[in-house]
Amino acid sequence: MLILNSLLFATLTTVIALTLGIIAFIGMAPLSAKLRTAALILSATCLLMPSFLLAGSWWNLGMKMGLPIASLPYGAGVLALQLWPAITLVLLGFVRQLDPSLLEAATLMLPTARIWTSIILRLLVPGAGVAALLVFILALNNFVIPTTFQTRVYIADVYVMFSSLYDTRRALLQSIPLWIISLAAFTWLARISSRLETGRSNRQSANLSRPVVLPRDRTHIICLWITWMVFLFSLLPPLYHLLPQLASDDTWTTLRLALPQFAASLVYAGGGALLSTLTGLTLWCFLILKQQQGVRYRWTTAIQWVLATPFILSGFFLGILLVQLGQWAVALAWWQGTWLLGVVALAIRFTWIPFEMANVAQRRIHQDILDAARLCKLPLSLSFRYIHWPVMRPSLLAATWLVFLLALWDVETLLLVYPPGGEPASLKIFQFLHYGYDTQVAVLSLGLLAMGLLPGGILAFYLRISHKSIPLNTPTIHGI
Amino acid sequence: MIDLRQIHKNHGGTAALVDVSLTVRRGESVALLGHSGSGKTSLLRLVAGLDPPDSGLVHTEGKIGMVFQSLALWPHVTVRGQLELVLHGSRWNSETRKKRVAEVMQMFGIENWADRKPGALSGGQQQRVALARTFAPEPEILLLDEPLAHLDVNSRKELHPQLLSQIKERTVLIATHDEEDAKALAQRNVQMREGRLYTQP
């Protein structure tokens, strides 16, 4: 029964997020560069908004307005308000890879509405599928939001059971249904994606400068208005909840008291993000080496499956497994109670993200380009530096930031593995949220929000001082 | 030299090459003539060692250079960088390599675009860079897949003598659908149809 509840919650969240995400995509995609950048910043801010803050603010708002807050649809709606930009951002990323001439030809021959329904949206099905799967898995494994809105879900029940009985075997057995569901969704998506045309251009060997221009009509205007409304719903309640805290003296005291938790969050999220990116990168170096021997796809698929498993399963089970591993293997016992365990747990959970983003970037390299390097026997160091790295670098930077954010908000993975005195801010917020300490939740969320924006700020500063723009500049070689 | 014996190759259940046997002697240039999809590129990739045959023997003697139909220029590397990269593993010292880069750039008239990346070049300019990159390390065997396809008629005719002087005394296999190019560049033509080879009189 609880499994059904979990499935219903994840499915409803995905459907709402997918609908909002597609509407926002239709509204935003044909905008001028400046307006689109503004909309993208707003979307990224929605995604950055800590789910705790969103939950707290919508809880208060719902109470005041007499809405049915203790219900599954309400919780799903709130989580969807945080996750919809993931769909839009993925779709906007996919559309940039479309062949510009494909749309130019269609513009000459078809009415605008037909271009959208028959060509653009159809070509974007794989992209929407990937994004929807991501949202589904995040919603299925989330227990902060459903618990806040008093919806019983499977994963929360397993946690409560484990906390009271400490029965590892039972908890791991209980993970099997969630694993099967996620794996089935993953396999299904991989199958349909492989059958669909993506309309991607070989942008690697073609002229890179021509942008993809999308046509606009009345539907686009309507979607744009809906998008601004969604922005208001996603941003106003948490900001309304947050801003008064800035004026309060208690805020700064609370923030000061929470410094150890912020430091812990920085260690876990920063360490986890760096370790997962480095692992993803190392695996890719290995694959590039194998690729030169002509065995690319077999190895890529095998590694994809190994990395996807901990990602699609709740981090809570990974925590149980790692703790148990320390108890089974004496040699690994030393890491119990160290911060390293948390960093490693997050890296295991999220390495799939940098690896997969690098994989998508890699697929943009035309096979002939790789063959040309093979034929002139370019050593791995040079082919990596001049062919693979320039393509992977923007994706890996984005992946590192994404993992950093996910790790910053993470409760499930760290719940069982953080050492005494090493409690991260996200867990502290979760406890405050549970006991209704609203002000503290808002203040700590503000701190996490600032930390989440930090890497973006550093990147913007780096780009400003080096006069570079995204996609990051690519190396030129002289005098090798 | 290039020696192919009873080569068979399938791509996803479709026969790309059927019982292909061909010998190209040292210093000889042979043109593979045929329509799109006749198996020319598959044959060149096999000779280059990029794809293995399903059955049959491929024997080559000497360093291989190839011009790809898609040109396959490395998008993030400047024109000069493309040439420097292919010479990186050569036996020449740094000074000789620099001289060779300058010489090849002049030979193909690309010295004015030396610091540009492929994305900033026209199709014809990219074609010249691809040719220069292939010739730079002085390969003994040349595989040219539609080597002049991106050029207009005048530029083609302009490049014919330059190419001829470069391929002289090299073992060359040219895949083309253009009989003019085949006549100008090759000593012998063979026809390809549906993966089979037909020797022309």
Interface residues (C-beta under 8 A of the other chain):
Chain A: N202 Q204 S205 N207 L208 S209 G294 H366 D368 I369 D371 A372 A373 R374 L375 C376 K377 L378 P379 L382 Y386 I387 P390 V391 T474 P475 T476 I477 H478 G479 I480
Chain B: R45 A48 G49 L50 P52 I64 G65 M66 F68 Q69 S70 L71 A72 L73 W74 P75 H76 V77 T78 R80 G81 E84 L85 V86 H88 G89 S94 K98 D115 K117 P118 G119 P137
